[in-house]
Amino acid sequence: MLVIKKSLIFISSILFIVSFFAACTTNTINKNSALYFGKSGKDAVSIKLTNPIFKNQYTFACNVNSYTLLDDNDLYGQLFIEYIYLGFNCQWNGLASSFFETNLRYELKIDTLETVEEFDFGTYNFKTFKIDKDTYLSMIYMFGNNTDRFILDYEGKFYTKLLKSFKPDYQNKIAFQKRFKGKYDDSLVRKNIVNHYFSEEKSSIENDWR
């Protein structure tokens, strides 16, 4: 039994190394890359990246191709994206969107984060926040198939365009209100080792060997 356990540890180590380097090499997001959201086909809404700052994010066992992305976009203005892929044997230890909003408040030293509008369409959640009773920030949260994606849209332009693809009669009543100017550049994946946002589920076989 000890030999089997040592073999499993060795195999896990090899898989970790392979997965780590795969994560660092398979993502080819760069200037002029396009990301597509919303409905499929001709109704999809794209972001053509213009000044992306891309960072791989990795946590042992649970993440391989997770990343964060900042883009000072020519069309939409400042955007932040975090894409999180959890392995099939990992799970969130709470609501991913709540973790993100809490970390947003902490990192940017926000006192109040009030939701002034919210819309749900399948796996898409749209929210606009009023921050410290003064400025506005829009967020899109997407989930499904072991993935979670957050977009912070500081000017609200992409938020409005994507929301209109689901709700054509949507009118952005706060489009000309004062927008939030903070710059979030953090990662739930990077902080998971401390805050335990998600964790690996242990199989019954593995538990029997302990």
DASULFEN-V30904 format. One record per helix or strand of 3 or more residues. SS is the DSSP state (H for helix, E for strand). FROM is the first residue (numbers start at 0). LEN is the number of residues. If there is no record, write none. Layout:
((SS/FROM/LEN) (SS/FROM/LEN))
This chain:
((H/1/25) (E/33/4) (H/40/3) (E/44/4) (E/51/6) (E/65/8) (E/76/9) (E/89/3) (H/95/12) (E/112/9) (E/123/8) (E/134/10) (E/146/7) (H/156/10) (H/187/8) (E/197/3) (H/203/6))
